[in-house]
Amino acid sequence: MNPLILVGGGGHCKSVIDVAESAGYTIMGILDLPENVGKSILGYPVLGTDDDILALVDKADFVVTVGFIKDAALRIRIHDRIYASGGHLATLIASTAYVSKYATIGEGTVIMHKAFVNAGARVGCGCIINTFANIEHDALIGDYCHISTGAMVNGDCIVGDRTFLGSQSVMVNGVSIASECVIAAGSMVRKNIIQKGIYSDNPAKPKIKL
């Protein structure tokens, strides 16, 4: 395994450090805001900023450790910058997670502790599958999604690109969610959601259409 450079030094970075350590990776350091250069996060140095990506592409693989902040736009911009610089994105799976050998995980995705990805599931690129999230058989998770802590995506469900599922939200078997949706924590998705927006409650109803 190549060593890692983590891009983004907030709270999500700390969680990813723990995942990377559990999976046996060496972490070279972190890229963050200019004012944080020279500091450390959980003992790892902040080596520089995004402007240093190009100089590091031959030394390490990258993991974007910026969380899903309102939407996936910032994560996507950083991913694109890494790709444009010729860098490679690592895919991390925590030692305590279970990922079926019959599942497919996209580049740059992080599977956090105690998450479960069952047979036939497909998870796209650049996703966060957070602690205790459950992706059941034959579910499809699009690119740059965040499946939050304890969320349940049941069998044959489809989650569109850049969608956020809040903590302990549930999708019943076979339903789909459009791209660029936000599903509030604890919500129950019982039927297809075809328009992007913010949804909550049981059953999930639109609160804001985007």
C-alpha positions in Angstrom: 0.0 0.0 0.0 1.2 3.5 -0.9 1.4 6.0 1.9 -1.4 8.5 2.2 -1.9 12.3 2.1 -5.2 13.4 3.6 -6.7 16.5 2.1 -8.8 18.5 4.7 -8.1 18.8 8.4 -11.5 19.0 10.1 -13.4 16.5 12.2 -13.9 14.0 9.3 -10.2 13.9 8.9 -9.8 12.5 12.4 -12.3 9.8 11.7 -10.5 8.9 8.4 -7.1 8.8 10.3 -8.6 6.1 12.5 -9.9 4.1 9.5 -6.5 4.4 7.7 -4.6 3.3 10.7 -6.9 0.3 11.3 -6.4 -0.7 7.7 -2.6 -0.6 8.0 -1.8 2.5 6.0 1.1 4.9 6.6 -0.1 8.5 6.7 2.5 11.0 5.5 0.6 14.0 6.5 -2.3 16.4 5.8 -3.1 19.3 3.5 -5.3 22.0 5.0 -5.8 25.7 5.2 -2.7 28.0 5.1 -3.1 29.0 8.7 -2.9 25.4 9.9 0.4 24.6 8.1 3.0 23.5 10.6 0.4 22.3 13.1 -0.6 18.6 13.6 -3.8 16.6 13.8 -3.7 13.5 15.9 0.1 13.6 15.7 0.2 13.9 11.9 1.8 17.1 10.4 -0.1 19.6 8.3 2.4 19.7 5.4 0.8 22.3 3.2 -2.3 23.3 1.3 -4.1 22.1 -1.8 -1.5 24.0 -3.8 1.0 21.3 -2.9 -0.9 18.4 -4.4 1.1 18.5 -7.6 4.4 18.2 -5.8 3.2 15.1 -3.8 1.6 13.0 -6.5 4.6 10.8 -6.9 5.0 10.3 -3.2 1.6 9.1 -1.9 -2.0 8.4 -2.7 -4.7 10.9 -1.7 -7.8 10.7 0.4 -10.2 13.6 0.5 -11.0 14.2 4.2 -13.4 17.1 3.8 -16.8 16.1 4.9 -20.1 16.5 3.0 -20.6 20.2 3.8 -24.1 21.2 2.6 -23.4 19.4 -0.6 -20.6 17.5 -2.3 -19.2 20.4 -4.3 -16.0 21.0 -2.3 -15.2 17.2 -2.2 -15.7 17.0 -6.0 -13.4 20.1 -6.6 -10.6 18.5 -4.6 -11.0 15.2 -6.3 -10.9 16.9 -9.7 -7.7 18.8 -8.7 -6.0 15.5 -7.6 -7.0 13.9 -10.9 -5.8 16.9 -12.9 -2.5 16.8 -11.2 -2.0 13.1 -12.1 -2.7 11.9 -8.5 -4.4 8.7 -7.4 -7.2 8.4 -4.9 -7.1 5.6 -2.4 -10.1 3.6 -1.4 -10.2 2.9 2.4 -12.1 0.2 4.2 -11.9 0.1 8.0 -10.7 -3.1 9.6 -14.1 -3.5 11.4 -16.2 -2.9 8.3 -17.7 -5.8 6.3 -17.6 -5.5 2.5 -18.7 -8.5 0.6 -16.3 -9.8 -2.0 -19.3 -9.6 -4.4 -19.7 -5.8 -3.8 -18.0 -3.1 -5.9 -16.5 0.0 -4.2 -15.5 3.1 -6.3 -12.2 5.0 -6.1 -11.8 7.5 -3.4 -14.6 6.1 -1.2 -14.1 5.5 2.5 -16.0 2.8 4.3 -16.0 3.6 8.1 -16.0 1.4 11.1 -18.7 -1.2 11.5 -20.3 -0.3 8.1 -21.8 -3.2 6.1 -21.8 -3.5 2.4 -23.6 -6.7 1.2 -23.3 -8.9 -1.9 -24.1 -7.3 -5.2 -24.1 -3.7 -3.9 -22.3 -1.1 -5.9 -20.9 2.1 -4.2 -19.7 4.9 -6.5 -16.6 7.0 -6.4 -15.8 9.5 -3.7 -18.4 8.3 -1.2 -18.5 8.4 2.6 -20.1 5.2 4.0 -20.2 6.2 7.7 -20.1 4.3 10.9 -22.7 1.5 11.2 -24.2 2.4 7.8 -25.8 -0.7 6.1 -25.8 -1.0 2.3 -27.8 -4.1 1.5 -27.7 -6.6 -1.4 -27.9 -5.1 -4.9 -28.2 -1.5 -3.7 -26.7 1.1 -5.9 -25.0 4.2 -4.3 -24.1 6.9 -6.8 -20.9 9.0 -6.9 -20.0 11.4 -4.1 -22.8 10.3 -1.7 -22.7 10.5 2.1 -24.5 7.6 3.8 -24.5 8.8 7.4 -24.1 7.0 10.7 -26.5 4.1 11.1 -28.4 4.8 7.9 -30.1 1.8 6.3 -30.2 1.3 2.5 -32.2 -1.8 1.9 -31.9 -4.3 -0.9 -32.3 -3.1 -4.5 -32.4 0.6 -3.5 -30.9 3.3 -5.7 -29.3 6.5 -4.3 -28.5 9.1 -6.9 -25.2 10.9 -7.2 -24.3 13.6 -4.6 -27.1 12.6 -2.2 -26.9 12.8 1.6 -28.7 10.3 3.8 -28.9 11.5 7.4 -28.2 9.4 10.4 -30.6 6.5 11.0 -32.6 7.2 7.9 -34.1 4.2 6.2 -34.9 3.3 2.6 -37.4 0.5 2.3 -36.6 -2.2 -0.3 -36.5 -1.2 -3.9 -37.0 2.5 -3.7 -34.9 5.1 -5.4 -33.7 8.7 -4.5 -32.9 11.3 -7.1 -29.4 12.9 -7.3 -28.6 15.9 -5.1 -31.1 15.1 -2.4 -30.8 15.5 1.4 -32.7 13.1 3.5 -32.9 14.3 7.1 -31.8 12.1 10.0 -34.4 9.5 11.1 -36.5 9.8 8.0 -38.2 6.9 6.3 -38.1 6.7 2.5 -41.1 4.6 1.5 -41.5 5.6 -2.1 -39.4 6.9 -4.9 -38.1 10.4 -4.7 -37.8 11.8 -8.2 -37.0 15.5 -7.6 -33.9 16.9 -5.9 -34.6 18.6 -2.6 -34.6 18.3 1.2 -36.9 15.6 2.6 -37.8 14.6 6.2 -40.2 12.7 8.3 -41.9 9.2 8.1 -42.8 8.9 5.3 -40.2 11.3 3.9 -41.8 14.4 2.5 -40.3 17.4 0.6 -39.4 20.4 2.8 -37.4 22.4 0.2 -37.3 21.6 -3.5 -34.0 22.7 -5.1 
